[in-house]
Amino acid sequence: MANLVTSLCCVVVAAVVVAYAQRRSQLVGRNQYEPMYTEVVLRCGSLDSNASVSWKVNGTDVRAQHRQLGPKLILTQVTLSHNGLYSCFQNPNGERRDTILLHVGIRPREPSVTCRSNTYPKGFYCSWHQLYPTYIPTSYEVDVVHNQKSLEVQKDAVHKNRCHVRFPEVFSSSPYKVNVTAINALGRASTLYSFEESNIVKPDPPERVTATPIRFNARRLEVTWQSPATWPDVDNFPLKYFLRYRPLIRDTWQHVELSDSTAHTITDAIAGKEYIIQVAAKDTEIGTWSDWSVAVHATPWIEDPSPITSTTDGDFPTVTAVIHSKTPPSGQNISASPRHETKTSPIPSSNAPQKAEPPVGRAARLLTFFSPLLLGMLLLLM
């Protein structure tokens, strides 16, 4: 009897669980992924082919181009606008029988893969991306092989499409093979990327670049920088540097390649012109140049102009006259020594207008002399 009761209880619990699961699936919806620009069929649960149902998307009537075939909803030439939550209701009581979350997307293509070592000789990293969006969740699998041995791959904590691999050995001539596979609900695609160790070494740009004018030298700039912090062993794996600079008024760069020095003096700067300066780094033996550092701006030393003393209209400069007394003839008894007298006289301001006297010319004097004669002649004629 006890066993029968236990069995009945188990059957009831199982039925409840199944009913709850079905009910929850109807409320939450099951995911359905379909490729873009295709015909999509949505089925209303397990209803018979002659069942009558009505469909809604996101709670409203389906307005996109479609047709119904029994409990099936058929969408034509689906695009991203067809994405949504589709629900079907059995007629005539309107009971919801199924819920489908439609995702329209594209199957992945071969990912683009690049690898680089900016921490040589510790290791390298590889990154990848899709050339075209898939519009649906896409994951990646990465395998790295060297000398027919699989290497440990560590996913990047920040960049989801990046992984890190340690070099198993240094100065190896055997190629590394990296296989990256893109996977989503509509398909998968892979890319095999092969490289040699020496071809992927590329440091990060130099850091803390500064440019300082040199006092009393109008054509020199002192440039300093530091090796990138990510380069782990600059003593055993030294870097060389490439400096470029130009005045802002020109578009042509001047270049200087240096050994392992982290300083350089520019000696041919144009006086008084602002310069833009950048530095790149490279391993002295293998690899490629880094990207350019952050640009810095500097202007060579400019002599401070001499101060100019200005005067107001009410201030007048003075002229100093020094009068030296004549030396007394010899033999004269003069108790006082020669003396200097200083006299100052103000110079008129250039803004003050000067009143001029009227000129008296020869013509005026002749007119004055002959005026009585002319008057007499006029009287005779009258």
Phi, psi and omega per residue, in radians:
M1 nan -0.751 3.137
A2 -1.097 -0.681 3.139
N3 -1.147 -0.644 3.127
L4 -1.138 -0.746 3.116
V5 -1.096 -0.732 3.129
T6 -1.100 -0.720 3.133
S7 -1.130 -0.751 3.117
L8 -1.078 -0.719 3.119
C9 -1.080 -0.713 3.141
C10 -1.131 -0.707 3.134
V11 -1.120 -0.744 3.135
V12 -1.105 -0.783 -3.139
V13 -1.094 -0.731 3.138
A14 -1.102 -0.734 3.127
A15 -1.104 -0.705 3.111
V16 -1.108 -0.738 -3.127
V17 -1.112 -0.764 3.138
V18 -1.116 -0.779 3.136
A19 -1.088 -0.720 3.126
Y20 -1.121 -0.714 -3.138
A21 -1.128 -0.735 3.116
Q22 -1.129 -0.752 3.130
R23 -1.103 -0.724 3.139
R24 -1.165 -0.688 3.119
S25 -1.125 -0.593 3.102
Q26 -1.186 -0.648 -3.113
L27 -1.333 -0.771 -3.074
V28 -1.398 -0.746 -3.122
G29 1.695 2.506 3.067
R30 -1.723 2.539 -3.089
N31 -1.411 2.408 3.046
Q32 -2.352 2.097 -3.101
Y33 -1.815 2.311 -3.118
E34 -2.387 2.527 3.114
P35 -1.272 2.614 -3.114
M36 -1.177 2.596 3.075
Y37 1.136 0.558 3.076
T38 -2.146 3.021 3.065
E39 -1.591 2.269 -3.024
V40 -2.051 2.380 3.112
V41 -1.995 2.137 3.054
L42 -1.845 2.199 -3.097
R43 -1.823 2.357 -3.124
C44 -1.506 1.500 3.096
G45 0.998 -2.383 -3.107
S46 -1.990 0.528 3.139
L47 -1.175 2.704 3.115
D48 -1.128 2.786 -3.070
S49 -1.155 -0.359 3.140
N50 -1.745 0.173 3.141
A51 -1.218 2.567 3.116
S52 -1.798 2.158 -3.112
V53 -2.374 2.854 2.988
S54 -2.177 2.606 -3.051
W55 -2.066 2.586 3.010
K56 -2.391 2.643 3.071
V57 -2.182 2.178 -3.103
N58 0.924 0.597 3.072
G59 1.486 0.024 3.137
T60 -2.197 2.970 3.136
D61 -1.137 2.609 3.122
V62 -1.319 2.043 -3.105
R63 -1.821 -0.284 3.132
A64 -1.181 2.813 3.135
Q65 -1.063 2.172 -3.071
H66 -2.806 3.039 2.985
R67 -2.635 2.734 -3.135
Q68 -1.982 2.469 3.076
L69 -2.332 1.625 -3.044
G70 1.113 -2.219 3.134
P71 -1.469 0.148 -3.085
K72 -1.741 2.471 3.006
L73 -1.957 2.154 -3.074
I74 -1.960 2.073 3.117
L75 -1.827 2.409 -3.098
T76 -1.919 2.475 3.078
Q77 0.851 1.046 -3.050
V78 -1.205 2.542 3.046
T79 -2.282 -3.009 -3.138
L80 -1.103 -0.422 3.139
S81 -1.211 -0.260 3.115
H82 -1.465 -0.151 3.131
N83 -1.056 2.468 3.100
G84 2.809 -3.109 -3.123
L85 -1.740 1.954 -3.113
Y86 -1.763 2.319 3.133
S87 -2.219 2.456 3.091
C88 -2.039 2.507 -3.089
F89 -2.233 2.283 -3.109
Q90 -1.402 2.315 3.092
N91 -1.475 2.651 0.070
P92 -1.696 -0.096 -3.032
N93 -1.415 -0.196 3.087
G94 1.298 0.446 3.125
E95 -1.329 2.298 3.122
R96 -1.259 2.253 -3.085
R97 -1.957 -0.354 -3.127
D98 -2.836 2.696 3.083
T99 -2.397 2.255 -3.077
I100 -2.213 2.263 3.060
L101 -1.725 1.846 -3.055
L102 -1.523 2.281 3.078
H103 -2.120 2.053 3.096
V104 -1.761 2.280 -3.096
G105 -2.722 -2.829 -3.108
I106 -2.303 2.433 3.067
R107 -1.150 2.609 -3.059
P108 -1.224 2.680 3.001
R109 -1.847 3.068 -3.132
E110 -1.058 2.155 -3.113
P111 -1.234 2.653 3.025
S112 -1.502 2.209 -3.009
V113 -2.132 2.360 3.012
T114 -2.363 2.590 3.098
C115 -2.288 2.584 -3.069
R116 -2.691 2.550 3.055
S117 -2.045 1.859 3.049
N118 -1.829 0.097 3.132
T119 -2.221 0.550 -3.099
Y120 -1.027 2.380 0.132
P121 -1.722 0.354 -3.088
K122 -1.210 -0.870 -3.075
G123 -3.097 -2.903 3.141
F124 -2.531 2.950 3.059
Y125 -2.291 2.689 3.074
C126 -2.166 2.500 3.093
S127 -2.315 2.765 -3.071
W128 -2.638 2.825 3.081
H129 -2.824 2.812 3.065
Q130 -1.508 2.367 3.101
L131 -1.231 -0.447 3.120
Y132 -2.305 2.510 -3.123
P133 -1.182 2.609 3.092
T134 -1.776 -0.334 3.087
Y135 1.234 -0.042 3.082
I136 -2.321 2.780 -3.105
P137 -0.961 2.292 -3.139
T138 -2.293 2.246 3.114
S139 -1.920 2.957 -3.064
Y140 -2.363 2.486 3.006
E141 -2.026 2.373 -3.054
V142 -2.200 2.286 3.055
D143 -2.238 2.331 3.132
V144 -2.167 2.245 -3.095
V145 -2.215 2.387 3.065
H146 -2.480 2.211 -3.079
N147 0.930 0.730 3.102
Q148 1.119 0.355 3.098
K149 -2.094 2.353 3.085
S150 -1.337 2.361 -3.138
L151 -1.795 2.676 3.129
E152 -1.233 2.317 -3.127
V153 -1.981 2.200 -3.141
Q154 -1.964 2.109 3.136
K155 -1.193 2.512 3.114
D156 -1.278 2.438 -3.086
A157 -1.305 -0.382 -3.071
V158 -1.881 -0.874 -3.095
H159 -1.636 2.008 -3.058
K160 -1.209 -0.428 -3.137
N161 -1.807 0.801 3.133
R162 -2.597 2.542 3.069
C163 -2.426 2.808 -3.113
H164 -2.111 2.475 -3.131
V165 -2.391 2.372 3.091
R166 -1.532 2.521 3.071
F167 -1.211 2.180 3.086
P168 -1.261 -0.415 3.109
E169 -2.725 2.872 -3.109
V170 -1.944 2.628 -3.139
F171 1.092 0.604 3.114
S172 -1.484 2.413 3.087
S173 -1.683 -0.091 3.128
S174 -1.332 2.409 -3.100
P175 -1.293 2.661 2.996
Y176 -1.702 2.461 3.124
K177 -2.137 2.107 -3.114
V178 -2.013 2.146 3.126
N179 -1.994 2.086 -3.133
V180 -2.019 2.185 -3.125
T181 -2.039 2.187 3.071
A182 -1.639 2.331 -3.050
I183 -2.358 2.289 2.924
N184 -2.508 -3.066 -3.028
A185 -1.152 -0.248 -3.090
L186 -1.813 -0.131 3.115
G187 2.786 -2.931 -3.126
R188 -2.616 2.705 3.115
A189 -2.676 2.561 -3.029
S190 -2.214 2.693 3.030
T191 -2.307 2.286 3.076
L192 -1.839 2.108 -3.096
Y193 -2.057 2.147 -3.099
S194 -2.079 2.464 -3.123
F195 -2.743 2.823 3.012
E196 -1.764 2.690 -3.061
E197 -0.957 -0.749 -3.026
S198 -1.229 -0.306 -3.055
N199 -1.520 -0.213 -3.053
I200 -1.924 0.047 -3.129
V201 -1.311 2.072 -3.139
K202 -2.620 1.867 -3.116
P203 -1.169 2.883 2.953
D204 -1.333 2.834 -3.135
P205 -1.109 2.677 3.034
P206 -1.017 2.742 -3.052
E207 -2.063 2.837 3.054
R208 0.892 0.893 3.098
V209 -1.326 2.286 3.116
T210 -2.298 2.631 3.072
A211 -2.348 2.166 -3.021
T212 -2.201 2.284 3.057
P213 -1.187 2.620 3.137
I214 -1.763 2.184 -3.048
R215 -1.065 2.390 3.121
F216 1.171 0.272 3.068
N217 -2.315 1.902 -2.990
A218 -1.444 0.026 -3.087
R219 -2.210 0.268 -3.074
R220 -2.193 2.549 3.038
L221 -2.381 2.303 3.115
E222 -1.670 2.038 -3.095
V223 -1.899 2.279 3.086
T224 -2.311 2.761 3.116
W225 -2.790 3.058 3.097
Q226 -2.199 2.627 3.084
S227 -1.152 2.674 -3.110
P228 -1.081 2.427 -3.102
A229 -1.132 -0.407 -3.115
T230 -1.352 -0.250 3.125
W231 -1.388 1.961 -2.872
P232 -1.331 -0.506 -3.001
D233 -2.459 1.360 -3.075
V234 -1.262 -0.306 3.124
D235 -1.303 -0.801 -3.121
N236 -1.546 -0.399 3.082
F237 -2.209 1.312 -3.020
P238 -1.193 2.789 3.117
L239 -1.966 2.636 2.928
K240 -1.964 2.875 -2.961
Y241 -2.297 2.727 3.139
F242 -2.273 2.077 -3.091
L243 -1.859 2.354 3.018
R244 -2.287 2.547 -3.104
Y245 -2.708 2.688 3.096
R246 -2.820 2.663 2.998
P247 -1.317 2.656 -3.120
L248 -1.104 -0.374 -3.104
I249 -1.400 -0.089 -3.129
R250 -2.216 2.767 3.135
D251 -1.801 -0.179 -3.079
T252 -1.604 2.288 3.131
W253 -1.537 2.618 2.923
Q254 -1.883 2.473 -3.005
H255 -2.173 2.561 3.061
V256 -2.441 2.166 3.073
E257 -1.730 2.273 -3.061
L258 -2.104 2.776 3.112
S259 -1.333 -2.006 -3.124
D260 -1.802 0.269 3.134
S261 -1.307 2.563 3.101
T262 -1.987 0.531 3.091
A263 -2.708 2.628 3.103
H264 -2.736 2.507 3.103
T265 -1.859 2.078 3.044
I266 -1.383 2.180 -3.043
T267 -1.969 -0.062 -3.068
D268 -2.101 0.529 3.118
A269 -1.204 2.659 3.082
I270 -1.462 2.223 -3.071
A271 -1.033 2.309 3.043
G272 1.369 0.058 -3.100
K273 -1.853 2.421 3.137
E274 -1.319 2.400 -3.104
Y275 -2.010 2.637 2.991
I276 -1.987 2.347 -2.963
I277 -2.355 2.390 3.084
Q278 -2.467 2.736 -3.107
V279 -2.346 2.490 3.029
A280 -2.149 2.829 -3.087
A281 -2.300 2.749 3.117
K282 -2.766 2.538 3.001
D283 -1.049 2.487 -3.031
T284 -1.172 -0.282 -3.060
E285 -2.119 -0.702 -3.025
I286 -2.251 2.983 3.018
G287 1.510 -2.883 -3.094
T288 -2.210 2.950 3.139
W289 -1.228 2.596 3.059
S290 -1.272 3.037 2.947
D291 -1.212 2.893 3.122
W292 -1.262 2.588 3.095
S293 -1.233 2.988 3.040
V294 -1.091 2.330 -3.076
A295 -1.210 2.436 3.022
V296 -2.056 2.680 -3.116
H297 -2.087 2.453 3.122
A298 -2.710 2.685 3.105
T299 -2.181 2.313 3.106
P300 -0.988 2.842 -3.089
W301 -1.022 2.372 3.092
I302 -2.113 2.266 -3.133
E303 -1.174 2.343 3.112
D304 -1.151 2.321 3.138
P305 -1.177 2.605 3.113
S306 -1.167 2.488 -3.136
P307 -1.170 2.487 3.130
I308 -1.921 2.191 3.141
T309 -1.565 2.116 -3.131
S310 -1.764 2.633 3.127
T311 -2.133 2.661 3.085
T312 -1.597 2.954 -3.121
D313 -1.092 -0.472 -3.089
G314 -1.461 -0.167 -3.126
D315 -1.702 2.286 -3.135
F316 -2.077 2.317 3.033
P317 -1.210 2.789 -3.094
T318 -2.059 2.636 3.061
V319 -1.877 2.257 -3.089
T320 -1.802 2.192 3.083
A321 -1.930 2.274 -3.137
V322 -1.935 2.101 -3.133
I323 -1.867 2.063 3.138
H324 -1.681 2.277 3.072
S325 -1.286 2.554 3.135
K326 -1.218 2.575 3.110
T327 -1.260 2.207 -3.112
P328 -1.120 2.599 3.101
P329 -1.038 2.715 -3.136
S330 -1.181 2.512 3.122
G331 1.715 -0.400 3.121
Q332 -1.334 2.498 -3.109
N333 -1.719 1.661 3.104
I334 -2.037 2.165 -3.069
S335 -1.390 -0.493 -3.087
A336 -1.525 2.488 3.106
S337 -1.406 2.828 3.091
P338 -0.953 2.454 -3.085
R339 -2.099 2.727 3.099
H340 -1.971 2.238 3.077
E341 -1.918 2.298 -3.124
T342 -1.947 2.171 3.108
K343 -2.123 2.427 3.116
T344 -2.111 2.433 3.102
S345 -2.356 2.337 -3.124
P346 -1.289 2.517 3.048
I347 -1.674 2.275 -3.108
P348 -1.089 2.589 3.092
S349 -1.161 2.506 -3.134
S350 -1.151 -0.302 -3.138
N351 -1.423 -0.253 -3.079
A352 -1.400 2.082 -3.141
P353 -1.236 2.572 -3.137
Q354 -1.888 2.381 3.140
K355 -1.513 2.169 -3.095
A356 -1.735 2.546 3.100
E357 -1.410 2.573 3.137
P358 -1.236 2.398 -3.108
P359 -1.347 2.609 3.058
V360 -2.030 1.881 -3.075
G361 -1.726 -3.120 -3.138
R362 -1.158 -0.650 -3.122
A363 -1.109 -0.639 3.127
A364 -1.148 -0.705 -3.118
R365 -1.192 -0.681 3.118
L366 -1.125 -0.715 3.131
L367 -1.068 -0.678 3.127
T368 -1.150 -0.634 -3.090
F369 -1.259 -0.729 -3.024
F370 -1.617 0.007 -3.085
S371 -1.121 -0.678 3.103
P372 -1.124 -0.696 -3.131
L373 -1.108 -0.751 -3.141
L374 -1.113 -0.656 -3.140
L375 -1.139 -0.672 3.123
G376 -1.169 -0.750 3.134
M377 -1.077 -0.664 3.117
L378 -1.139 -0.643 -3.140
L379 -1.184 -0.691 3.126
L380 -1.119 -0.727 -3.132
L381 -1.150 -0.511 -3.135
M382 -1.337 nan nan
